[in-house]
C-alpha cells in the first residue's frame, strides 16, 4: 500500500471518527462564537482608533479568533493519541506495513479540516455583524491557520506518544496555551502593551500569524507582515513535523 493510499484511508477514518463524536468540535466552536456575541460588541467604541484601523472592528477581531481556534484545534489532539495507545490501536499498527508518515499526516490533515470548517462557520456568522471579507486575503488566512494547526497538532501528537498519560500531557498543554494566546494579542493589539510585553510577543509564532491575518483582512495589506509570518511558520512547521515523525516512527516500529 503506497503513501497516498494510506494517507487517504487514514484521513477518511479520522474524519469519520470526528463525525461520530462532534461534541469536541462543537465545544471548541462555541468559545469563539461566545466571544463574537459577548465580547465583539464591546469593541465598537474602539472603531477609528489608530491601533484598530478605520475598518469594521470585526476585521481586527476575527483574525485573532481564527488563529486561536487553530492553536486550540491542534494543541489538545494529543489526548486522542493517548486514548488510541490505551485502546491498542497504535499497537496494532506495529504489525502492519502501512506508512508511519501517512498515519501521522492523516491525523494532522483531519485536524486542519476541522479547524478550517469551524473558521468558515465563524466567518459566516460574523458577516451579518459587519465583517468585510476579501476572498484572496481570506484564502491566505486559511493557509496560515492550516500551518498553525499542523504545528501544534504535530507537537501535541509527539507529546502524547512520549508521555502516554493525560495527567502528564494536561499541565503542559494548559501551561503553553495561556501565554501563547495572551502574548499573541488575539483580543487587543500588542501595540497597547508595555514595551517588555511587545518584545516578548516577537518570540511567539502565533503573534506573527495573527498580525498577518489582520492585515490580510484590512483595507491596506502589508505584504512585509504577511511574508514575515510565512518566514516564521514555514521552518517551524518543518522542524516540528520532523520531530513528530521521528517520535511516531520510534513508537510504531
N, C-alpha and C positions, 0 to 999 in steps of 0.2 A: 504494500500500500504506500503510495507516494505521499510527499509532504502536503500538497494541496488537497488531496482527497481526505487525508487525516484531519487537516485543518477545517475543512468544510463539515465533516461529520461531527467533530468535537464542538465546533461553534454551534451547529444546529442542536446538539444535545444540551449545551449550556443555555441556549435561548429557550428551549422547551422547559428546562428547569425553572427559569425565571418566570415564564408564563404560568406555570403551575403554582408558583408561590409569589404572587405580585405584592405581597404585604410590605416587603422591604423596599421595593421600588416606590410604592405609594407613600410610605413613611418618609423616605428621602425627599420625594417630590413635595410633600406637604410643608416642609420647612421653608423653602424659598417662596412658595405660594403665600404662606403666612407673612413673610417679610414683605411681599408685594402688597398685600392687603392692609397690613397694620403698620408697616414702617415707611413704605414709599410715600404715602400721603403727607408724612411729616416733613419730607424734603422739598415740598412745593415752595416754601418760603425761601429756599436757597437758590431758586432759579434766577439767573443773571449774575451770580457771584462768579468771579474770575476762576475760582477753583473748579467750578462745575461747568463752566462754559455757558453759552447762550441757548443751547438746545434744551429740549424737554429733559427734566431731571432724570427720567427713567432711562434715557440713553446713557446716563452716567451710572445709574444704579444697577441695571440689568446685567451688563458685562461682568460685574463683580459677582453677582449671584450665579451666573453660568459657570464661572471658573471655580467658585467654591463648591458648586454641585459636582464638578469634575474631581476636585480633591476628595470629597467625601465619598463619591461614587467609586473611587479607586482605593482609597486608604483602608477601608474596612472589609475588603473582599477576602483578605487572608483568613477570616473566621470560617468562610466556606471551605477553604482548603483544609483547615484543621478538621472540620467535620468529615470531609472526604477521607482524610487519613484515618480517622477513628472508625469509619464505616468499612474500611478496607478497599475503597475504590482505588486509591493510589497503589496499594499493594498488588491489586490485580493487573494494573498496567505494567508492573515489572516483568511479567511473563509474556507480554505482547511485543511484536516487532514495530509498533507504531512509533512515529517520530515524536520524541520528547519535546522538541521545539514547537511542533504543531499543537501539542496538548496545552502548552503554556499560552501560546499566541491565540488559540481558540478561546480560552477563557478571557484573555485580555480584550479580544475583539467583542465578546459578549458584553463586557463592562463598558466599553466605548459605545456600543449600540444603545445600551440602557441610558447612559448619560445624555447622549445626543437626542434620544427620544424625549427624555424629560425636559431638555433645553428647548426643544421645539414647542412642547406644550406650554412651558412658562412664557416663552416669547409670544405665542398666540394669545395667551391670557393677558399679556401686558399691552398689546396693541390697542384694545379699546380704552386703555387708560392714557393713551397718547404716545406710546413708544413709536419712534420712527425707525424703519428698517431699511438698510441698504443691502441688497442681496449679495453683492460682491464682498462687502465687508463682513456680512454675516457668515458667509462660507469660510472665510479665513478665521473668524471667531470659533466656528465649529472645529476647524483644524487644530487650533490652539487648545481647545477643550479636549479633543481626542488625544493629543500628545500629553497633556497634563494627566488625563485619566490613565493612559498607558504607563506613565512614570510611576504614579502612586499605586496602581494595581500590581505592576511587576514587583515593586518594593514590598507591598503587603503580602503577595504570594510567597516571596522569598522568606520573609519573616515567619510566615505560617509554617513553611517547610522546616525552618530552623528550630522554632520553639515548640511546635506541635501542641500548644496549650493556649486556650483562650485567656487564662489567668496571666500568662506571660505576655501575650500579644496586646491585650487591652490597655495596660498602662502606657505602652509605647505609642500606640496609635492615638490615644487620647492626649498624651503629652506632646505629640507632634502637631496634631490638628489645630489646637488652640493658638499657639504662637504663629503658626504658618498663616492662618486666616486673618488674625488680627494685624500682623505685620505686612499683609498684602494690601491693606486699605480697601477692603471689599465693601465697606459701608460708607466711609468718608474718605476723602482724598488724603494721601500721606503728606501733601503739602501743608496741611493744617497741623501736622505733628511737630514736636520739637526736633531739633537737628539730630540728636542721637538716635531717635526712632527712624528718621528718614535714612540715616546711614545704615541702620540695621536692616531696613526693608530691602536694600540693594543686595543683600545676601540671600534673599528669599526668591526662588524662581517663580512663585505664584504672583509676586508683585509685578514682574515683567509681563506675565500673561494678562493680568488684569489691566495694566496700563495700555498694552497693545489693543486689547479688546475694546477699551473705552475710546481710543482714538479711531478705531475701525467703525464704531457706531456713532461717531460725531460728524459734524458738517465738514470739518477740515482734518483729513487723515494725515498723521505724522508718520511718514514712511520709515524714518530712522527708529522710532519707537517700536514699530512692528518688526523691523529687521533685527533689532536688539533682542526682542522676545524669542524669535526663532533661533537666534545665535546662542541664547542661553539654554533653551529647551532641547534643541536637537542633540548636542553632545551629552546632555544629562540623560535623555531618553536612551541613547546608545549605551551609556555606562550602566544604568540601572537594568536595562534589558539583558545586557551581557552577564551581569551578576546574577540576575534571576534565572537565566538559562543554565548557568553553571550549577546553581543550587538545585534546580529541577533535575538536571542530568545526574547529579550526585545521588539524590534521593531515589529517583526512578532509574536505576541502572541494572 
